Amino acid sequence: MGLDMYLYKKIFVGGEFHGKEIKGGVDITIHKKKIKLKARKVSSIQTQVAYWRKANAIHKWFVDNVQDGNDNCAGYPVWKDKLAELVNLCREVLTNKRLAKKLLPRQDGFFFGSLKYNSDYFDDLKDTIEMLEKLPEGEYIYTSSW
């Protein structure tokens, strides 16, 4: 139990549009049940590209800068340029750790993790940079759960 955070890459397929050269499909087995997906019926695909656990400062940034203050576990679209802003903030705080409370403050919440600015906090920032800095341009979806 606690704050889990996910970033998904949204890949547009457009299989529903006639005239596109989309062929093939995928067979997936979920709980021993086979599901056939025809590419011509797929609108988009989401794949997980980042995951955080109790990184409440990162979550607060998404709530404040992507979700218009709505902390409701819904999925929110976020573009690569916005993710680049977060990466730059993480770098700035790692360069001058005294800026942590001002630029990327911790957030209290139900099982959201520590409020201390300790090595775990700074590791979350390093992990965020590593996960986000090499992502390609495009649309992403941020969501959380607790």
LUMFITOR-516548 format. One record per atom (N, C-alpha, C): residue number from 1; atom name; y, x, z. Coordinates in steps of 0.2 Angstrom, whole numbers, plus 5000, padded with zeros to 4 digits. Example, Ala and Ser with C-alpha at 12.3 -4.5 7.8 and 13.67 -1.06 7.14 Angstrom:
// residues 2
num	atome	py	px	pz
1	N	4972	5066	5039
1	CA	4978	5062	5039
1	C	4984	5066	5039
2	N	4989	5064	5035
2	CA	4995	5068	5036
2	C	5000	5064	5039
END
This chain:
// residues 146
num	atome	py	px	pz
1	N	4994	5004	5000
1	CA	5000	5000	5000
1	C	5006	5004	5000
2	N	5011	5002	4996
2	CA	5017	5006	4996
2	C	5021	5006	4989
3	N	5026	5009	4988
3	CA	5030	5009	4982
3	C	5026	5013	4977
4	N	5024	5010	4971
4	CA	5021	5013	4965
4	C	5026	5012	4960
5	N	5027	5017	4956
5	CA	5032	5016	4950
5	C	5029	5019	4944
6	N	5030	5015	4938
6	CA	5027	5016	4932
6	C	5032	5016	4926
7	N	5032	5021	4922
7	CA	5036	5021	4916
7	C	5031	5021	4910
8	N	5032	5016	4905
8	CA	5028	5015	4900
8	C	5032	5016	4893
9	N	5029	5019	4888
9	CA	5032	5020	4882
9	C	5030	5014	4878
10	N	5035	5010	4875
10	CA	5034	5005	4871
10	C	5033	5007	4863
11	N	5028	5006	4860
11	CA	5027	5008	4853
11	C	5027	5002	4849
12	N	5031	5001	4844
12	CA	5032	4995	4840
12	C	5026	4996	4834
13	N	5022	4991	4834
13	CA	5017	4991	4828
13	C	5019	4986	4823
14	N	5021	4980	4825
14	CA	5023	4975	4820
14	C	5018	4972	4815
15	N	5012	4972	4818
15	CA	5006	4969	4815
15	C	5007	4962	4812
16	N	5011	4958	4816
16	CA	5012	4951	4814
16	C	5016	4950	4808
17	N	5019	4955	4805
17	CA	5023	4955	4799
17	C	5019	4956	4793
18	N	5019	4951	4789
18	CA	5015	4951	4782
18	C	5018	4957	4778
19	N	5014	4960	4774
19	CA	5016	4965	4769
19	C	5016	4972	4772
20	N	5015	4973	4779
20	CA	5014	4979	4782
20	C	5007	4982	4780
21	N	5007	4989	4779
21	CA	5001	4992	4778
21	C	4997	4994	4784
22	N	4995	4989	4788
22	CA	4992	4990	4795
22	C	4985	4988	4794
23	N	4980	4992	4796
23	CA	4973	4991	4795
23	C	4970	4993	4801
24	N	4964	4990	4802
24	CA	4959	4993	4807
24	C	4960	4989	4813
25	N	4957	4992	4819
25	CA	4957	4988	4825
25	C	4954	4993	4830
26	N	4953	4990	4836
26	CA	4951	4994	4842
26	C	4946	4989	4846
27	N	4941	4992	4848
27	CA	4936	4988	4853
27	C	4937	4991	4860
28	N	4938	4987	4864
28	CA	4940	4989	4871
28	C	4934	4985	4876
29	N	4932	4988	4880
29	CA	4927	4985	4885
29	C	4931	4985	4892
30	N	4931	4979	4895
30	CA	4934	4978	4901
30	C	4929	4974	4905
31	N	4927	4977	4911
31	CA	4922	4974	4915
31	C	4916	4971	4911
32	N	4914	4976	4907
32	CA	4908	4975	4903
32	C	4908	4969	4898
33	N	4915	4967	4896
33	CA	4916	4962	4891
33	C	4920	4965	4886
34	N	4917	4965	4879
34	CA	4920	4968	4874
34	C	4926	4964	4871
35	N	4931	4967	4870
35	CA	4937	4963	4867
35	C	4939	4967	4860
36	N	4939	4963	4855
36	CA	4941	4966	4848
36	C	4949	4965	4847
37	N	4952	4970	4846
37	CA	4959	4969	4844
37	C	4960	4971	4837
38	N	4963	4966	4833
38	CA	4964	4968	4826
38	C	4972	4970	4825
39	N	4972	4976	4822
39	CA	4979	4979	4821
39	C	4984	4974	4818
40	N	4982	4969	4814
40	CA	4987	4965	4811
40	C	4989	4960	4816
41	N	4987	4959	4822
41	CA	4989	4955	4827
41	C	4993	4958	4832
42	N	4993	4965	4832
42	CA	4997	4968	4838
42	C	5004	4969	4836
43	N	5008	4967	4841
43	CA	5015	4967	4840
43	C	5018	4974	4842
44	N	5016	4976	4848
44	CA	5018	4982	4851
44	C	5012	4985	4856
45	N	5013	4991	4858
45	CA	5008	4994	4863
45	C	5012	4997	4868
46	N	5010	4997	4874
46	CA	5013	5001	4880
46	C	5008	5005	4883
47	N	5010	5012	4883
47	CA	5006	5017	4886
47	C	5009	5020	4892
48	N	5006	5021	4898
48	CA	5009	5024	4903
48	C	5011	5032	4902
49	N	5017	5033	4903
49	CA	5019	5040	4902
49	C	5021	5044	4909
50	N	5023	5040	4914
50	CA	5025	5043	4920
50	C	5023	5038	4926
51	N	5021	5041	4932
51	CA	5019	5038	4938
51	C	5022	5041	4944
52	N	5025	5038	4948
52	CA	5028	5040	4955
52	C	5025	5036	4960
53	N	5024	5039	4966
53	CA	5022	5036	4972
53	C	5027	5037	4978
54	N	5030	5032	4980
54	CA	5035	5032	4986
54	C	5041	5037	4984
55	N	5043	5038	4978
55	CA	5048	5042	4976
55	C	5054	5037	4976
56	N	5056	5035	4982
56	CA	5061	5030	4983
56	C	5068	5031	4980
57	N	5070	5038	4980
57	CA	5077	5039	4977
57	C	5077	5038	4970
58	N	5071	5040	4966
58	CA	5070	5039	4959
58	C	5070	5031	4958
59	N	5067	5027	4962
59	CA	5066	5020	4961
59	C	5073	5017	4962
60	N	5077	5019	4967
60	CA	5084	5017	4968
60	C	5088	5018	4962
61	N	5087	5024	4959
61	CA	5091	5025	4953
61	C	5090	5020	4947
62	N	5083	5019	4946
62	CA	5081	5014	4941
62	C	5084	5007	4943
63	N	5084	5005	4949
63	CA	5086	4998	4952
63	C	5094	4998	4950
64	N	5098	5003	4952
64	CA	5105	5003	4951
64	C	5107	5004	4944
65	N	5103	5008	4940
65	CA	5106	5010	4933
65	C	5102	5007	4928
66	N	5097	5004	4929
66	CA	5093	5000	4923
66	C	5092	4993	4925
67	N	5091	4991	4931
67	CA	5089	4984	4933
67	C	5095	4980	4936
68	N	5101	4982	4935
68	CA	5107	4979	4937
68	C	5106	4977	4945
69	N	5103	4981	4949
69	CA	5103	4979	4956
69	C	5097	4975	4958
70	N	5093	4972	4953
70	CA	5088	4968	4954
70	C	5081	4972	4956
71	N	5079	4972	4962
71	CA	5073	4975	4964
71	C	5068	4970	4965
72	N	5065	4969	4959
72	CA	5060	4963	4959
72	C	5053	4964	4956
73	N	5052	4971	4955
73	CA	5045	4973	4952
73	C	5044	4970	4945
74	N	5049	4968	4941
74	CA	5049	4966	4934
74	C	5049	4972	4930
75	N	5047	4971	4924
75	CA	5048	4977	4919
75	C	5055	4977	4916
76	N	5058	4983	4915
76	CA	5065	4983	4912
76	C	5065	4988	4907
77	N	5068	4987	4901
77	CA	5068	4992	4896
77	C	5073	4997	4898
78	N	5071	5003	4896
78	CA	5076	5009	4897
78	C	5075	5014	4891
79	N	5080	5016	4888
79	CA	5080	5021	4882
79	C	5080	5028	4885
80	N	5078	5032	4880
80	CA	5077	5039	4881
80	C	5084	5042	4884
81	N	5089	5040	4881
81	CA	5096	5043	4883
81	C	5097	5042	4891
82	N	5095	5036	4893
82	CA	5096	5034	4900
82	C	5091	5039	4904
83	N	5085	5040	4902
83	CA	5081	5044	4906
83	C	5083	5051	4906
84	N	5087	5053	4901
84	CA	5090	5060	4901
84	C	5095	5061	4906
85	N	5099	5055	4907
85	CA	5104	5055	4913
85	C	5100	5056	4920
86	N	5095	5053	4921
86	CA	5091	5054	4927
86	C	5088	5062	4927
87	N	5086	5064	4922
87	CA	5084	5071	4922
87	C	5089	5076	4924
88	N	5095	5075	4921
88	CA	5101	5079	4922
88	C	5103	5078	4930
89	N	5103	5072	4933
89	CA	5104	5071	4940
89	C	5100	5075	4944
90	N	5093	5075	4942
90	CA	5088	5078	4946
90	C	5089	5086	4946
91	N	5091	5089	4940
91	CA	5093	5096	4940
91	C	5099	5098	4944
92	N	5104	5093	4944
92	CA	5110	5095	4947
92	C	5109	5095	4955
93	N	5105	5090	4957
93	CA	5103	5090	4964
93	C	5099	5096	4966
94	N	5094	5098	4962
94	CA	5090	5104	4963
94	C	5094	5110	4963
95	N	5099	5110	4959
95	CA	5104	5116	4959
95	C	5108	5117	4966
96	N	5110	5111	4968
96	CA	5115	5110	4974
96	C	5112	5105	4978
97	N	5107	5107	4983
97	CA	5104	5102	4987
97	C	5108	5098	4992
98	N	5114	5100	4993
98	CA	5119	5096	4997
98	C	5121	5090	4994
99	N	5120	5089	4987
99	CA	5123	5083	4983
99	C	5117	5078	4983
100	N	5112	5079	4986
100	CA	5106	5074	4986
100	C	5108	5067	4989
101	N	5111	5067	4994
101	CA	5113	5060	4997
101	C	5118	5057	4993
102	N	5122	5060	4990
102	CA	5128	5057	4985
102	C	5125	5055	4978
103	N	5121	5060	4975
103	CA	5119	5058	4968
103	C	5112	5055	4968
104	N	5108	5056	4972
104	CA	5101	5053	4972
104	C	5099	5051	4979
105	N	5102	5046	4982
105	CA	5101	5044	4989
105	C	5094	5041	4990
106	N	5091	5042	4995
106	CA	5085	5039	4997
106	C	5086	5031	4998
107	N	5081	5027	4998
107	CA	5081	5020	4999
107	C	5076	5018	5003
108	N	5078	5014	5008
108	CA	5073	5011	5013
108	C	5070	5005	5010
109	N	5064	5004	5012
109	CA	5061	4998	5010
109	C	5054	4997	5013
110	N	5050	4992	5011
110	CA	5044	4990	5014
110	C	5039	4995	5011
111	N	5037	5000	5015
111	CA	5032	5006	5013
111	C	5035	5010	5008
112	N	5041	5011	5008
112	CA	5044	5015	5002
112	C	5044	5022	5003
113	N	5041	5025	5009
113	CA	5041	5032	5010
113	C	5046	5034	5015
114	N	5047	5041	5015
114	CA	5051	5044	5020
114	C	5059	5044	5017
115	N	5063	5044	5022
115	CA	5070	5044	5021
115	C	5073	5051	5022
116	N	5069	5056	5023
116	CA	5071	5063	5024
116	C	5072	5066	5017
117	N	5077	5071	5017
117	CA	5078	5075	5011
117	C	5074	5082	5013
118	N	5068	5081	5012
118	CA	5064	5087	5013
118	C	5060	5089	5007
119	N	5055	5094	5008
119	CA	5052	5096	5002
119	C	5048	5091	4997
120	N	5046	5085	5000
120	CA	5043	5080	4996
120	C	5048	5077	4992
121	N	5054	5076	4994
121	CA	5060	5073	4990
121	C	5061	5078	4984
122	N	5062	5084	4986
122	CA	5064	5089	4980
122	C	5058	5090	4975
123	N	5052	5089	4978
123	CA	5046	5089	4973
123	C	5046	5083	4969
124	N	5048	5077	4971
124	CA	5049	5071	4967
124	C	5054	5072	4961
125	N	5059	5076	4963
125	CA	5064	5077	4958
125	C	5061	5082	4952
126	N	5057	5087	4955
126	CA	5054	5092	4950
126	C	5049	5088	4946
127	N	5045	5084	4949
127	CA	5040	5080	4945
127	C	5043	5075	4940
128	N	5049	5072	4942
128	CA	5053	5068	4937
128	C	5055	5072	4931
129	N	5058	5078	4932
129	CA	5060	5082	4927
129	C	5054	5083	4922
130	N	5049	5086	4925
130	CA	5043	5087	4921
130	C	5040	5081	4917
131	N	5040	5076	4920
131	CA	5037	5070	4917
131	C	5042	5067	4911
132	N	5048	5068	4912
132	CA	5053	5064	4908
132	C	5056	5069	4902
133	N	5057	5075	4904
133	CA	5061	5079	4899
133	C	5058	5080	4892
134	N	5052	5079	4891
134	CA	5049	5080	4885
134	C	5047	5074	4881
135	N	5049	5068	4884
135	CA	5047	5062	4881
135	C	5051	5061	4874
136	N	5048	5058	4869
136	CA	5052	5057	4863
136	C	5057	5052	4863
137	N	5061	5051	4858
137	CA	5066	5046	4858
137	C	5062	5039	4858
138	N	5065	5034	4860
138	CA	5062	5027	4860
138	C	5063	5023	4866
139	N	5060	5017	4866
139	CA	5061	5013	4871
139	C	5055	5013	4876
140	N	5057	5013	4882
140	CA	5052	5013	4888
140	C	5053	5007	4892
141	N	5048	5006	4897
141	CA	5048	5000	4901
141	C	5047	5003	4908
142	N	5052	5002	4913
142	CA	5051	5004	4920
142	C	5049	4998	4924
143	N	5044	4999	4928
143	CA	5042	4994	4933
143	C	5039	4997	4939
144	N	5039	4993	4945
144	CA	5037	4995	4951
144	C	5033	4990	4955
145	N	5029	4992	4960
145	CA	5026	4987	4964
145	C	5025	4990	4971
146	N	5025	4985	4976
146	CA	5023	4987	4983
146	C	5020	4982	4986
END
